[in-house]
Amino acid sequence: MSEKRWDQALDQLRASFVYLIDGGNARAQVILKYTILASLLAKSAVDQMQTNEAKVYARDPQIEGMANLKSAIEKNDIKTVQRVLADTNLNLLGDPFIATYLEDLLRGVRLTAL
């Protein structure tokens, strides 16, 4: 991710997520958040939430927040993007990893909106 190779990062995060799910590791939820982020940055057409492994976390508030963020970005709905990011209950901005790549994500949204 730090090299902005979004597609490669997405592949690695996806593989990590599946590995953690198979091992029953609780960090799988966090990696799913990052997989969704990488998917957005890579502009992937694949919906990460439609996989059987990800459906386990569909009701998790942070995962729902990332799904809402993804939906808003795909619709170019900047107001919803800002609302999801500002939601203190989700605290997506409190995650240092997400915060690191937020500007890259928002730049793409802003350019598309223009």
Backbone as CSV, one residue per row, in Angstrom:
resi,resn,N_x,N_y,N_z,CA_x,CA_y,CA_z,C_x,C_y,C_z
1,MET,0.838,-1.188,0.000,0.000,0.000,0.000,0.880,1.247,0.000
2,SER,1.965,1.219,0.736,2.803,2.413,0.838,3.416,2.794,-0.508
3,GLU,3.541,1.830,-1.407,4.075,2.116,-2.737,2.975,2.456,-3.739
4,LYS,1.752,2.521,-3.253,0.575,2.860,-4.054,0.335,1.852,-5.184
5,ARG,0.692,0.639,-4.908,0.390,-0.455,-5.835,-0.903,-1.091,-5.338
6,TRP,-1.994,-0.412,-5.616,-3.286,-0.765,-5.042,-3.727,-2.172,-5.417
7,ASP,-3.554,-2.565,-6.682,-3.984,-3.900,-7.112,-3.226,-4.998,-6.377
8,GLN,-1.921,-4.826,-6.253,-1.116,-5.824,-5.543,-1.480,-5.860,-4.057
9,ALA,-1.689,-4.693,-3.490,-2.080,-4.627,-2.077,-3.425,-5.310,-1.867
10,LEU,-4.337,-5.077,-2.793,-5.656,-5.707,-2.701,-5.523,-7.222,-2.728
11,ASP,-4.737,-7.737,-3.638,-4.537,-9.187,-3.718,-3.950,-9.742,-2.422
12,GLN,-2.963,-9.057,-1.877,-2.322,-9.527,-0.648,-3.254,-9.435,0.557
13,LEU,-4.026,-8.352,0.627,-4.968,-8.209,1.731,-6.076,-9.249,1.638
14,ARG,-6.560,-9.501,0.431,-7.580,-10.520,0.229,-7.082,-11.887,0.704
15,ALA,-5.863,-12.224,0.290,-5.276,-13.504,0.692,-5.100,-13.564,2.209
16,SER,-4.670,-12.477,2.810,-4.500,-12.424,4.270,-5.836,-12.610,4.977
17,PHE,-6.861,-11.968,4.446,-8.189,-12.075,5.040,-8.664,-13.527,5.035
18,VAL,-8.547,-14.191,3.896,-8.972,-15.584,3.789,-8.155,-16.467,4.735
19,TYR,-6.868,-16.216,4.808,-5.984,-16.976,5.700,-6.434,-16.801,7.159
20,LEU,-6.731,-15.561,7.555,-7.144,-15.305,8.935,-8.507,-15.910,9.233
21,ILE,-9.410,-15.862,8.265,-10.733,-16.480,8.448,-10.564,-17.987,8.658
22,ASP,-9.760,-18.593,7.795,-9.538,-20.044,7.902,-8.930,-20.420,9.248
23,GLY,-8.101,-19.544,9.786,-7.461,-19.810,11.071,-8.275,-19.363,12.266
24,GLY,-9.424,-18.719,12.026,-10.268,-18.257,13.119,-9.695,-17.073,13.876
25,ASN,-8.846,-16.297,13.236,-8.204,-15.164,13.885,-9.156,-13.965,13.946
26,ALA,-9.230,-13.326,15.097,-10.120,-12.183,15.302,-9.712,-10.954,14.490
27,ARG,-8.470,-10.886,14.038,-8.012,-9.742,13.246,-8.556,-9.757,11.825
28,ALA,-9.281,-10.777,11.459,-9.841,-10.870,10.110,-10.747,-9.673,9.821
29,GLN,-11.490,-9.219,10.819,-12.395,-8.077,10.633,-11.601,-6.827,10.254
30,VAL,-10.486,-6.612,10.893,-9.648,-5.443,10.605,-9.084,-5.544,9.189
31,ILE,-8.627,-6.724,8.818,-8.071,-6.915,7.477,-9.162,-6.744,6.423
32,LEU,-10.390,-7.123,6.735,-11.491,-6.901,5.799,-11.693,-5.411,5.554
33,LYS,-11.619,-4.599,6.616,-11.713,-3.137,6.450,-10.651,-2.646,5.475
34,TYR,-9.439,-3.126,5.657,-8.330,-2.695,4.816,-8.470,-3.229,3.390
35,THR,-9.059,-4.400,3.259,-9.305,-4.963,1.932,-10.310,-4.098,1.179
36,ILE,-11.341,-3.648,1.865,-12.323,-2.763,1.237,-11.657,-1.448,0.842
37,LEU,-10.811,-0.911,1.705,-10.075,0.315,1.390,-9.207,0.118,0.152
38,ALA,-8.456,-0.971,0.104,-7.602,-1.250,-1.057,-8.441,-1.436,-2.311
39,SER,-9.594,-2.039,-2.161,-10.506,-2.224,-3.291,-10.960,-0.880,-3.852
40,LEU,-11.240,0.047,-2.959,-11.642,1.395,-3.398,-10.496,2.102,-4.104
41,LEU,-9.308,1.998,-3.550,-8.150,2.657,-4.145,-7.777,2.026,-5.486
42,ALA,-7.955,0.723,-5.597,-7.638,0.015,-6.839,-8.761,0.155,-7.871
43,LYS,-9.874,0.734,-7.436,-11.056,0.866,-8.291,-11.490,-0.497,-8.831
44,SER,-11.480,-1.459,-7.931,-11.841,-2.828,-8.275,-13.349,-2.950,-8.479
45,ALA,-13.727,-3.706,-9.483,-15.138,-3.954,-9.760,-15.701,-5.058,-8.862
46,VAL,-14.822,-5.802,-8.203,-15.240,-6.895,-7.342,-15.708,-6.336,-6.003
47,ASP,-16.894,-6.737,-5.597,-17.434,-6.307,-4.310,-16.942,-7.263,-3.231
48,GLN,-16.050,-6.782,-2.395,-15.451,-7.617,-1.350,-16.490,-8.151,-0.370
49,MET,-17.587,-7.449,-0.207,-18.605,-7.858,0.751,-19.474,-9.006,0.245
50,GLN,-19.350,-9.360,-1.008,-20.160,-10.443,-1.551,-19.520,-11.817,-1.396
51,THR,-18.306,-11.857,-0.890,-17.667,-13.154,-0.676,-18.281,-13.813,0.552
52,ASN,-18.291,-15.125,0.555,-18.861,-15.864,1.700,-18.133,-15.531,2.995
53,GLU,-16.812,-15.367,2.909,-16.030,-15.067,4.112,-16.408,-13.703,4.691
54,ALA,-16.635,-12.731,3.833,-16.930,-11.373,4.291,-18.344,-11.242,4.845
55,LYS,-19.251,-12.060,4.369,-20.643,-11.963,4.824,-20.775,-12.203,6.320
56,VAL,-19.819,-12.895,6.902,-19.821,-13.140,8.347,-19.775,-11.807,9.103
57,TYR,-19.127,-10.813,8.516,-18.927,-9.522,9.177,-19.889,-8.443,8.691
58,ALA,-20.899,-8.815,7.939,-21.806,-7.837,7.325,-22.499,-6.937,8.345
59,ARG,-22.738,-7.431,9.548,-23.438,-6.641,10.575,-22.493,-5.866,11.496
60,ASP,-21.207,-6.048,11.331,-20.239,-5.323,12.146,-20.309,-3.840,11.790
61,PRO,-20.432,-2.945,12.776,-20.582,-1.513,12.481,-19.448,-0.933,11.631
62,GLN,-18.219,-1.327,11.884,-17.095,-0.790,11.105,-17.146,-1.280,9.662
63,ILE,-17.525,-2.533,9.479,-17.623,-3.086,8.131,-18.807,-2.452,7.404
64,GLU,-19.913,-2.254,8.104,-21.051,-1.549,7.504,-20.642,-0.135,7.094
65,GLY,-19.856,0.514,7.943,-19.372,1.856,7.620,-18.511,1.859,6.372
66,MET,-17.623,0.880,6.258,-16.781,0.777,5.056,-17.626,0.469,3.829
67,ALA,-18.646,-0.368,3.993,-19.545,-0.677,2.874,-20.316,0.573,2.459
68,ASN,-20.755,1.357,3.438,-21.454,2.615,3.125,-20.518,3.601,2.439
69,LEU,-19.283,3.642,2.890,-18.278,4.504,2.265,-18.055,4.082,0.817
70,LYS,-17.941,2.791,0.595,-17.739,2.257,-0.754,-18.915,2.632,-1.656
71,SER,-20.110,2.446,-1.151,-21.309,2.769,-1.923,-21.357,4.259,-2.270
72,ALA,-21.049,5.104,-1.296,-21.072,6.552,-1.528,-20.012,6.960,-2.549
73,ILE,-18.848,6.351,-2.477,-17.780,6.682,-3.427,-18.180,6.241,-4.826
74,GLU,-18.771,5.059,-4.946,-19.194,4.571,-6.256,-20.275,5.455,-6.861
75,LYS,-21.101,6.068,-6.013,-22.164,6.967,-6.481,-21.689,8.412,-6.598
76,ASN,-20.431,8.654,-6.228,-19.883,10.011,-6.220,-20.666,10.933,-5.289
77,ASP,-21.143,10.397,-4.206,-21.923,11.144,-3.227,-20.984,11.656,-2.134
78,ILE,-20.413,12.822,-2.384,-19.404,13.382,-1.480,-19.976,13.661,-0.093
79,LYS,-21.221,14.105,-0.027,-21.823,14.399,1.277,-21.912,13.146,2.139
80,THR,-22.295,12.041,1.541,-22.370,10.793,2.301,-20.976,10.322,2.690
81,VAL,-20.014,10.488,1.801,-18.630,10.134,2.124,-18.189,10.910,3.358
82,GLN,-18.430,12.197,3.364,-18.035,13.033,4.496,-18.784,12.642,5.766
83,ARG,-20.073,12.316,5.619,-20.874,11.926,6.781,-20.349,10.621,7.386
84,VAL,-20.043,9.644,6.544,-19.526,8.360,7.042,-18.180,8.565,7.730
85,LEU,-17.320,9.356,7.120,-16.000,9.590,7.709,-16.088,10.372,9.019
86,ALA,-17.081,11.236,9.127,-17.231,12.058,10.333,-17.974,11.329,11.456
87,ASP,-18.562,10.191,11.175,-19.338,9.448,12.163,-18.419,8.989,13.300
88,THR,-18.606,9.560,14.469,-17.747,9.244,15.614,-18.001,7.832,16.150
89,ASN,-19.169,7.270,15.889,-19.444,5.898,16.324,-18.602,4.898,15.531
90,LEU,-18.378,5.198,14.260,-17.551,4.323,13.422,-16.075,4.577,13.659
91,ASN,-15.726,5.838,13.810,-14.354,6.271,14.048,-13.364,5.710,13.022
92,LEU,-13.759,5.744,11.743,-12.870,5.265,10.688,-11.608,6.113,10.616
93,LEU,-11.737,7.398,10.902,-10.570,8.279,10.860,-9.624,8.009,12.026
94,GLY,-10.106,7.337,13.045,-9.265,6.995,14.186,-8.336,5.820,13.909
95,ASP,-8.558,5.151,12.797,-7.695,4.037,12.408,-6.498,4.602,11.648
96,PRO,-5.295,4.494,12.184,-4.123,5.101,11.540,-3.876,4.601,10.118
97,PHE,-4.178,3.336,9.863,-3.965,2.788,8.525,-4.903,3.456,7.520
98,ILE,-6.165,3.574,7.874,-7.139,4.223,6.989,-6.781,5.687,6.824
99,ALA,-6.414,6.349,7.913,-6.053,7.764,7.846,-4.871,8.006,6.914
100,THR,-3.944,7.063,6.861,-2.769,7.190,5.990,-3.164,7.301,4.519
101,TYR,-4.195,6.566,4.121,-4.569,6.505,2.706,-5.830,7.297,2.376
102,LEU,-6.327,8.023,3.357,-7.554,8.782,3.162,-7.409,9.847,2.082
103,GLU,-6.300,10.549,2.067,-6.115,11.608,1.076,-6.096,11.036,-0.347
104,ASP,-5.457,9.882,-0.527,-5.463,9.235,-1.842,-6.887,8.871,-2.252
105,LEU,-7.643,8.382,-1.310,-9.022,8.000,-1.573,-9.880,9.218,-1.916
106,LEU,-9.764,10.249,-1.109,-10.573,11.452,-1.325,-10.177,12.186,-2.603
107,ARG,-8.906,12.147,-2.943,-8.460,12.785,-4.185,-9.192,12.163,-5.380
108,GLY,-9.281,10.857,-5.389,-9.982,10.171,-6.472,-11.454,10.542,-6.517
109,VAL,-12.091,10.645,-5.356,-13.513,11.016,-5.288,-13.700,12.445,-5.804
110,ARG,-12.839,13.334,-5.369,-12.955,14.739,-5.783,-12.739,14.901,-7.285
111,LEU,-11.749,14.202,-7.828,-11.486,14.294,-9.254,-12.645,13.748,-10.071
112,THR,-13.217,12.675,-9.629,-14.366,12.099,-10.330,-15.551,13.041,-10.262
113,ALA,-15.750,13.674,-9.106,-16.872,14.600,-8.950,-16.718,15.836,-9.839
114,LEU,-15.472,16.269,-10.030,-15.239,17.430,-10.885,-15.465,17.067,-12.332
